[in-house]
Every structure is written in structure tokens, then in C-alpha cells.
């Protein structure tokens, strides 16, 4: 009997997690889809143009049309390419882009039919380490894509991308160590809960945030760090030989990456699902816990949308770095800064605890 | 060396200050500029729905003119073809018969009149050369076409609608230029 009960609970638990995974994947894909639309629209506005406005009202069906176009295009696999790796590349890029969403707390828990459903797929206690692990996997998508194409431009782009991502991951990790010394926890949920009580981390770690943000831009291959793609010098870089939906997956994974990174930044530095200037505990007494949880999800979403806008905004403002400048910034500026930030934080923590 | 004009600016190349080397203030300034541009008046228009007015001297697609009674003005004298620097115009003349007096204004008329719109450079010299006020340039441009042949406009395509039988279309083909001139 006991085993049966356990099984029943596990089934419901599994179903709940499956639904959550499905929901989050759907949401991130739709958001990524409309980020492409927002990208074109915001770019147009910043250049005093109108942007796509033909497909549907305000051009809202444009991403659907783009996707359909990619589906109907001819699929070309170059003869000299390594076919297994060639197919694996875009798949890997997409999978690693989606994987990070598992540890992000999308909200506190909601109560459905007497069950507390946590709005986080997995509250692992090494959440941030998991994020770093998965993010560093992202380099394989680029590297495999560039290598298997058997094309010199692609290979140069892939090598560029790999070295860029590895360099900036260092500064990214170091900038986070200062944050982790403050929170004392690697679990993203705990970090959010601490911020709900003690104020957002951006107040205590402005320099750490800046370094982290710059590194996130580099990790996502976004301008000013879009050297692996570099349309005008490398003919689109590592995905030059790709066509049809494989190309689509590569382009799309960039936008999914942007969405997930925005979520990570808002979780780590901007209080995650914390509604600013509101005491959630008092509010949940008057509105009910479920409403507050949904409002919290809305708050997180608003923060994510702001960061997505920031990504686009920066892209259409700043030109691309030269490669030596990129390496110079990563190794000689950001890493020493992150180290200094780490030391200062450590000293302050020691001094306060004395 | 003394400069020829006093407008030359002396280039100052000081080493960048710390604030400048930070780059961030400059980046924020740039971002403020791009943000401001989001709310500016758009330079582009929704083309097929909205159209920009042409200037009164715009030289567009050619029109072969008729007089008030609907008779063709062109006498196939060939001056336009001679004037044409791109050699886009060809024509063949024919003699008017007595029964055709309501069709052609003078004794000679153009049996065939073709303008190759791919050759035409829209300079307007044909318009200036014409002694009979038969050809002038309207305020539309040649629409796109799938074949090269489609760009060779025949006389039927170039002729203005008959003002007697089809007054409305004639006025439209006559264009906005007439209206603009009248307003002045």
C-alpha cells in the first residue's frame, strides 16, 4: 500500500513537472519568436523607419512568415561536410539554449487542488553551477557547426566564437563569486528569497552586475560581441553553410539564449519574481497566494522584457569590437576588475562580521 | 605651411582621459541618442497606401497627346527620335485617308510608335523637341514587368484616353501637373 501511495504521488509530481517543462519551453519559444519581431521593429524605430508592418496587424505575423519561409527553403548539406556533426550542431545549440531554463525560479509556488506547485522545474542546490555548466556547453553548438561545415570562414568564426565564449566565461564566473559570497547559496530560489527580504543584489553589487551583463552579451554573441557571426567580414560566420530550418534553429537559439540570459540576470541581480516596493507576505493575505505568485511571475517577465529590450537597444547603438579589442577587454579589463570586486566584497563581508 | 583657406581645423590628439577610456559614458550617450530616435518622426512612408507628391517638373512615363476633339497630335515627324540620346523611340509614319479625319489631326500620322522604357533615360528631350505638343511626360513611372518585351511600350499603351468619349480617364492621365499649374 505504501509503495502504491508513493507511486501515485510521484505520478502527479511527474505530470506537474512535465506540464511545467512544456509550458516554459512554449513560453520561451514564443518569446524568442517575438523577440525577432521586436528586434526588427526597434531597429527600424531607432533608424527612423517603420519596420515590418505588412503581415497581419502591425506586422505581428511576421515571425510566423519568417519561420514558414525557412521551413520551405531547400535543405542543403554540403558534400564535403561531416554529416552527423552537421546535423548535430544546430540541435545542440538549441538544446543548450533551452536547458538553462530548468533551474530558474519563474515564480513562487501556486496552490492547485490542494497541491503546492513550485514554479521552478528543479530547485537544485547547485543552481548557478548548473547554469555555468550548460552555458559552456553552448560553445559546442558553434564549434561543431563551424567545424563540420568544412569551410574556412565557418571555421575561423567558430574558433573566434569558442575563444570569445571561453574568455568571457572566466570574468562571468569571477563576477558571480562576489555575489555568491554575499548570498552564501548556489540555489537560485534561495538567492531570490534573500533578495525579497534584503533588497536586490544590484544595490550591493553594481560592479559585479556590470561585468556580468557585459559577459552575458558576449556569451549570447550579441553586438558589440557578435564576432562569430560578423555578417560583413565572415559571411555570417559559423552558420554560413546552413540553410532552411537548420539555419533557423541557429538564429532562433540565439534569441532563446537572450531570453534565458535575461531571466538569469533578473533572477541574480533584480530580485527574480520579487514585485518591487511590495511586501508579498502582506499582499498574499489580502489577494491570496496564487494571485501574488502570478503577479510575481508577471514582475519577472517585465524584468526579462526590459533586458531583452536592452539587448536590442545595445545592438543598434554600438558597433562591433575588433578582435584584439575584444580579447583585451575580456582578459585585461574585466578579469582584473572582477577579481578586485571579489576582494573588496570579501573584505567588506569580513569587516561587517567582525 | 600656410593653409589656403582659414577653415582648416587643427586636429588635437591628446591621450584619452580616464573617463573617456572607460567608454561607458560614451556608450550611454549613444544609447540615449538611439532611444530618442525611437520617438522621432519616421522618414519612411507606407508606400502603396501613401504616396509622396512628385515635383511639378517630374519627368515620368510618356503620354501621346490628343487635341480637344480626340484626334492624335503626332505627325510622325521623327524629331523626338532624333533628339532622343538613348535611341529609345522608333516610329513609322502613314498617310491619313479621308475617312480618318476624326482620328488624326494632320495629313500624316504615326502608324507605329514605340518607346523602349529600358533604354529611356527620362531626360525629357523628346518632350522639348516635339513641334506638335504630341508627346509629354506624365507623373507616373514605368511599372515593373516580368519580360524585357513588356517594357517596349506600343502606341496603344502610350496614347492618352480620348477626351470626347472618356473624359474622366483623360483628366486622370493628364495628371496632377495641370491642376498644380491652375492653382498657381
Interface residues (C-beta under 8 A of the other chain):
Chain A: X42 X45 X46 X47 X48 X49 X50 X53 X313 X314 X316 X317 X318
Chain B: X27 X30 X31 X33 X34 X35 X37 X38 X40 X41 X42 X43 X44 X46
